[in-house]
Amino acid sequence: MAAMTAIAPTGRRTRWAGYTAAAAALAYAAPHFWWGAGVAATFPGDFATAPHGDLEAAIGYWVMGAVAVFGAVLSLALVRPWGRRVPARLLAVPAGIAGVGMTLWGFTYFAMRYLLAADRVVSAPAFAAQDAHPQSAWGLFWYGLFLLWGLTLAAASWQRLRAGRPHCASCTGS
């Protein structure tokens, strides 16, 4: 029977994905907290018409900001030594699914913007004013952030799954 070596730690070159995903998560979280506090800066649309009731603000701003902070911790757990305490599949599979979902969400926005610009689709009347608002340009940044966050979270998840497999010492010639 071949001897099995310990699980290889994540190399410096492969940690960039986890750190980038964590930074993107925090970049998403921060404005949600200041929007919840009533500061309109970088809001993608007309902040005055956005929901500001207690429940809407709690969910739309504070809860989403907290979920993004959790996403940053999850991203770091994929690449930091303290994250090795959690089994690879338990950590990386949900993170990978979230990464794919965020990538698709960001990509869909850019596909829709392309279709709107090419006059292949027309905004629904309920969204026409929002789409024409000057602040809607922030959507390019926010959905670009979703693309970056999703791609790097999925990459960090894949790397964690690959690093989580024990390696056969006789197969590598060691």
C-alpha positions in Angstrom: 0.0 0.0 0.0 1.4 3.4 -0.9 2.2 5.9 1.9 0.0 9.0 2.0 1.5 12.3 2.8 -0.2 15.1 4.8 -2.5 17.5 3.1 -0.4 20.2 1.3 -0.9 23.7 2.7 -2.1 26.4 0.3 0.9 27.9 -1.5 1.5 31.6 -1.7 0.7 31.7 -5.4 -2.7 30.1 -4.9 -3.8 32.4 -2.0 -4.5 35.4 -4.2 -8.0 34.1 -5.1 -9.1 33.9 -1.5 -7.6 37.3 -0.5 -9.2 38.9 -3.6 -12.6 37.3 -2.9 -12.4 38.6 0.7 -11.5 42.1 -0.4 -14.4 42.0 -2.9 -16.7 40.9 -0.2 -15.7 43.7 2.1 -16.0 46.2 -0.8 -19.6 45.0 -1.2 -20.3 45.1 2.6 -19.1 48.6 3.4 -21.5 50.6 1.3 -24.4 48.5 2.5 -23.6 49.6 6.0 -23.4 53.3 5.1 -26.6 53.0 3.0 -28.3 51.5 6.0 -27.1 54.6 7.9 -28.7 56.9 5.3 -25.6 57.9 3.3 -26.5 57.8 -0.4 -22.9 57.7 -1.8 -22.3 55.1 -4.6 -25.9 54.0 -4.5 -26.8 52.5 -8.0 -30.0 54.5 -8.6 -32.2 57.1 -6.9 -31.5 56.6 -3.2 -34.6 58.7 -2.4 -36.9 56.2 -4.0 -35.1 53.2 -2.4 -36.9 51.4 0.5 -36.0 53.0 3.8 -38.6 51.3 6.1 -37.3 49.4 9.1 -37.6 45.9 7.7 -36.5 46.9 4.2 -33.4 48.7 5.5 -32.6 45.9 7.9 -32.7 43.2 5.2 -31.4 45.2 2.2 -28.6 47.0 3.9 -27.6 45.6 7.3 -28.3 41.8 6.6 -26.7 41.9 3.2 -23.7 43.7 4.6 -23.3 41.1 7.4 -23.7 38.3 4.8 -20.9 39.9 2.8 -18.7 40.1 5.9 -19.4 36.4 6.5 -18.4 35.8 2.8 -15.1 37.5 3.5 -14.4 35.3 6.4 -15.4 32.2 4.3 -13.0 33.4 1.6 -10.2 33.7 4.0 -11.0 30.3 5.6 -10.4 28.7 2.2 -6.8 29.9 2.1 -5.6 30.5 5.7 -4.2 27.8 8.0 -7.0 28.2 10.5 -9.5 27.3 7.8 -8.0 23.8 7.6 -9.8 22.8 10.7 -13.0 22.6 8.6 -13.2 19.7 6.1 -12.5 20.8 2.6 -15.8 19.7 1.1 -17.8 21.3 3.9 -16.1 24.6 3.2 -15.3 24.6 -0.5 -18.5 23.1 -2.0 -20.9 25.8 -0.7 -18.3 28.5 -1.4 -17.9 27.2 -4.9 -21.7 27.2 -5.5 -21.9 30.7 -4.2 -19.0 31.7 -6.5 -20.6 30.3 -9.6 -23.9 32.0 -8.6 -22.3 35.4 -8.1 -20.4 35.0 -11.4 -23.6 34.3 -13.3 -25.4 37.2 -11.5 -22.7 39.6 -12.6 -22.4 38.2 -16.1 -26.2 38.4 -16.5 -26.2 42.1 -15.7 -23.6 42.9 -18.3 -25.4 40.8 -20.9 -28.6 42.7 -20.1 -26.8 46.0 -20.4 -25.4 45.0 -23.8 -28.9 44.0 -24.9 -30.3 47.3 -23.8 -27.5 49.2 -25.5 -28.0 47.2 -28.7 -31.8 47.9 -28.6 -32.5 44.2 -28.5 -34.6 44.6 -25.3 -36.4 47.5 -23.7 -36.6 48.3 -20.0 -39.8 47.6 -18.3 -41.7 50.8 -17.5 -41.2 50.2 -13.8 -37.4 50.2 -14.3 -37.0 52.8 -17.1 -36.5 55.8 -14.8 -34.1 53.8 -12.6 -32.1 52.7 -15.7 -31.9 56.3 -16.9 -30.8 57.8 -13.6 -27.2 59.0 -13.6 -26.4 57.0 -10.5 -27.2 53.8 -12.4 -23.6 53.9 -13.8 -22.6 52.5 -10.3 -24.3 49.3 -11.4 -21.3 48.7 -13.7 -19.0 48.8 -10.6 -21.2 46.7 -8.3 -21.9 44.0 -10.9 -18.3 44.0 -11.9 -17.5 43.4 -8.2 -19.9 40.4 -8.3 -18.0 39.0 -11.3 -14.7 39.5 -9.5 -16.0 38.1 -6.2 -17.6 35.1 -7.9 -14.7 34.2 -10.1 -12.1 34.4 -7.3 -14.4 32.7 -4.7 -14.9 29.8 -7.2 -11.1 29.7 -7.9 -10.3 29.6 -4.1 -12.9 26.9 -3.6 -11.4 24.8 -6.4 -7.9 25.3 -5.0 -9.1 24.3 -1.5 -10.7 21.1 -2.8 -7.6 20.2 -4.8 -5.3 20.9 -1.8 -7.5 19.0 0.5 -6.8 15.7 -1.1 -4.0 13.6 0.4 -1.2 13.0 -2.0 0.4 9.6 -2.7 4.1 9.7 -1.8 5.1 6.8 -4.1 3.1 8.4 -7.1 5.2 11.6 -7.0 8.6 9.8 -6.6 9.2 11.0 -3.1 
